[in-house]
Structure formats: C-alpha cells, structure tokens
Amino acid sequence: MPNKVIIKYKINSFKKSVLISGDKSLSIRWILFSSLADGISTSKNLLMSEDVLAAINAIKKLGIQVKFKNEVCKIYGKGVEGYKYKKNLIINAENSGTLGRLILGLLINTPHPIKMIGDKSLSKRDFKRITDPLTKFGAKFKLKNKKNLPLTIYGSKNLKPVNYYEKKGSAQCKSAVIFGGMRTKGITLIKAKKSRNHTEIMGKNLKLPISTVEKKNFDEIKVNKVKKIKVFNYNIPSDISSSAFFIVLTALSKKSELVIKNVNINHSRIGVITILKKMGVKIIFKNKKIYKGEKIADIKVKSPEYLKPINCPSNLNSSAIDEFLVIFLVAAKANGVSLFKNLNELNQKESPRLKWGQKILKKIGIKTIVSNGSIKIFGNPKINLNKKIIIKNYLKDHRVFMTSIIAALSFGGIWHIHDKNSIKTSFPNFLNIINQIKNNA
C-alpha cells in the first residue's frame, strides 16, 4: 500500500457525531502508574498507537506482564519496587517524548545502567531538560552530544529530594520530576509553570503523597516517597488534541455541525477551545461530568459565518501547545492578521513545528512573518486553491500529516501528503474518522 494520501476535493457541509480514540497522555500515564500498582489494573479505550505500545513494551522489559482481551488491557503490577532491572537493558521509546521523558523519573534507582534509544525524530529532541533535574536526585546520565538519545541512566541507592523550578511549561519535565520524587525519601518541591496536570490528578485519585497548590502563574507541588499504589481501573476518555483536527475541519467547512463524544476537557488542555471561540467558532460543552478527577464532556461544534483574527494571549500557549499547527489554519482563513507569540516550545516537538506551520501556510499562499518564536499570519477568508501541493520529509510528525489533511479538505487543491504511517504514533484511526465525515457530507 502506498504510504501517502492524495486529496483532490474540498469537503462538503456535514452534520455528524463521532467518537475519538483514547487520550494519549492519559493512556501512557495509566500504563506507568499501573506498572507500579499492587495487583491487576484494567483499562478500556486505551489508545492503541505506536507511542502507547512503546510504553507497554517498556514496562514489559522491566518485568511487568500485560494482557489484552476484547479491547481490554490488563497490567499485572508488582508494586512500587517491583521492576526487574536486568543487565544490559535497552528501552526503546520509539517516537514518544512522553514515554521517554516520564519513565526516566521512575528509573533513577536502577542498580544497573539502562540504555534508552528512540527513532530518528525523538533522537533529535532535547533530553537534557529532563536529565538535569533528575541528576539532582543522585542519578547520572550519559547522553549523545550531552543532549540527545541514545542515553544511559545510572541509578543511585542514595536518592535525595530536590527543589525544582520548571520554567518552560513542560508537563513532561514536571512529571519526570514528580516520578523521581515518588522514588525518594523526603519532600521534593516543584514550582512549575502552568502545564498539563494529568500526573497530579492521577496521583490525587490514587491517594498518593502528591499535593498541589495552584497559584496564578504557576503551581506548587509537593511529592513524598510512594510506598504503595492501589490497582487503577480506568475507562480512558477521548483525546482533546486528536479532537482538535475535527473541530477545525468543522470550523473551516460551511454550514457544518459536529458532536465529539466523551472528550477529556481538562482545563490544562482546552486552550485550543478558548482560542477558537475567540476567533468566532461556535463550541459548547454538553453532558459534563467528573471522572477519576478529570473533566469530561461532549463537544458540539458549529461552523461560523466568518472567522476573526486573534492576538493570542501567551498564557494559553501551554494548554494548546499540541494544537497550534491546526489553529494556524483557522488564522489562515480569518478576516485579518493574527499574532501568536512565545512559541519556541513548538520546536521541541516531533519536528520543528513552528517552521512547519510556516511552510504549510506558505504552500497555501498565506503570508507569514516568523521572528523570535512568534508568527504573524495574514488571513484570507476567500482562500480557494487549485494547485498541486506536496507535503513530505517532516520527521514522522503525525500532527504535520493530520494538519495537511485538514488543510486539503478545507481549502481545495490537489494534495500529495506523504508518510501516512506517521499517524500510527498517536491516532491510527484518524483517516477512518475522516472517511466517516466525508461519507456523511
């Protein structure tokens, strides 16, 4: 089968209800917590993507048994100290920054060196931002070029709690230190810029010694050594980041309406909703509830008559960091100039996404100005393409692929979008849902 998609037609108006795959952030965190639990933890709607399977393979390497049956996953936890640290152990994080960074916090007490590797994209990402704070606990690391994978971790028997100031708004950095604190006697103190808080919510739900005090611009987190974790049964809600592509497709399609069911609307993840509503997209939450500490709702979207430009508040960046590529498409069709600032963190993702955002907009004829981590987008409400556009060589970044699909369906033209296998890392069912909506249009 060819590893590319060709799209030749814009999508027609549609009215549809869909169910999106399980949340990737929650899926990986559930796997890690359950691997430390005393007993068998069960999940439904676990995201079956390459990133999540990499997490499962990682805990298997550490001696944890995992079984699948009838779309149910069972993890046979052996307790907080239950990992088996074999000599010459290699963990392959593949394309998953979440797995690669978070699990290091759980490995800082390993008695034998452990090597971590990843794919070409992950091997270019910055791991020094994780190893620096974890070194303060007492672990040691050897990294390629002092920054990249492959790396080797050398654990310590004499771990000491740390004080850590997380300034980047990175949930991965914060969570790695939380996991490190769970391994360490004494109180680890974390002052963290606002970011995703799934790790803290899971810890609270499991009644672990992890407490959070929310301040205006940052959170204060205290972590103490965890001695026991109870079994963790979880029906994983749908992923807001994956939902964002279909929200934007609806926003860019005339006279369209979409309902996405049972989506995680954690306040640290819905920056995309806030931004799109400011731009005129009609979005409401229905059937809201709390599940395992997480806010869940059905998301109803209606396409607007016109789209407004935005001077995007930077305080929304961390809660929309994975959605900016597709948000840029909305700005491309807005009636005016939009500005997004302080987005250097975008270039710490699977590919340099700020650069790729500019590339895609240039290909569809939208003027942009990029400077010092900011992008100014000169919107064109009448955009209607009739040229050939090729998207390739983007380091297997699933969000570049999916953003390109949404652009093709929204703006017209003939698009040749390569490396469709990239979606296997986060959202294997993406094209199936696209076809559900197209067939209903």
C-alpha positions, 0 to 999 in steps of 0.5 A: 500500500502506498504510504501517502494520501492524495486529496483532490476535493474540498469537503462538503457541509456535514452534520455528524457525531463521532467518537475519538480514540483514547487520550494519549497522555492519559493512556501512557500515564495509566500504563506507568502508574499501573506498572507500579500498582499492587495487583491487576489494573484494567483499562478500556479505550486505551489508545492503541498507537505506536507511542502507547505500545512503546510504553507497554513494551517498556514496562514489559522489559522491566518485568511487568506482564500485560494482557489484552482481551476484547479491547481490554488491557490488563497490567499485572503490577508488582508494586512500587519496587517491583521492576526487574532491572536486568543487565544490559537493558535497552528501552526503546521509546520509539517516537514518544517524548512522553514515554521517554521523558516520564519513565526516566523519573521512575528509573533513577534507582536502577542498580544497573545502567539502562540504555534508552534509544528512540527513532530518528525524530525523538533522537533529535529532541532535547533530553537534557531538560529532563536529565538535569533535574533528575541528576539532582536526585543522585542519578547520572546520565550519559547522553549523545552530544550531552543532549540527545538519545541514545542515553544511559541512566545510572541509578543511585541507592542514595536518592535525595529530594530536590527543589525544582523550578520548571520554567518552560511549561513542560508537563513532561519535565514536571512529571519526570520530576514528580516520578523521581520524587515518588522514588525518594525519601523526603519532600521534593518541591516543584514550582512549575509553570502552568502545564498539563496536570494529568500526573497530579490528578492521577496521583490525587485519585490514587491517594498518593503523597502528591499535593498541589497548590495552584497559584496564578502563574504557576503551581506548587507541588509537593511529592513524598516517597510512594510506598504503595499504589492501589490497582487503577481501573480506568475507562480512558476518555477521548483525546482533546488534541486528536479532537482538535483536527475535527473541530477545525475541519468543522470550523473551516467547512460551511454550514457544518455541525459536529458532536465529539463524544466523551472528550477529556476537557481538562482545563490544562488542555482546552486552550485550543477551545478558548482560542477558537471561540475567540476567533468566532467558532461556535463550541459548547460543552454538553453532558459534563461530568467528573471522572477519576478527577478529570473533566469530561464532556461532549463537544458540539461544534458549529461552523461560523459565518466568518472567522476573526483574527486573534492576538493570542494571549501567551498564557494559553500557549501551554494548554494548546501547545499540541494544537497550534499547527491546526489553529494556524489554519483557522488564522489562515482563513480569518478576516485579518492578521493574527499574532501568536507569540512565545512559541519556541516550545513548538520546536521541541516537538516531533519536528520543528513545528513552528517552521512547519506551520510556516511552510504549510501556510506558505504552500497555501499562499498565506503570508507569514512573518516568523521572528523570535518564536512568534508568527504573524499570519495574514488571513484570507477568508476567500482562500480557494486553491487549485494547485498541486501541493506536496507535503513530505520529509517532516520527521514522522510528525503525525500532527504535520500529516493530520494538519495537511489533511485538514488543510486539503479538505478545507481549502481545495487543491490537489494534495500529495501528503506523504508518510501516512504511517506517521499517524500510527504514533498517536491516532491510527484511526484518524483517516477512518474518522475522516472517511466517516465525515466525508461519507456523511457530507 
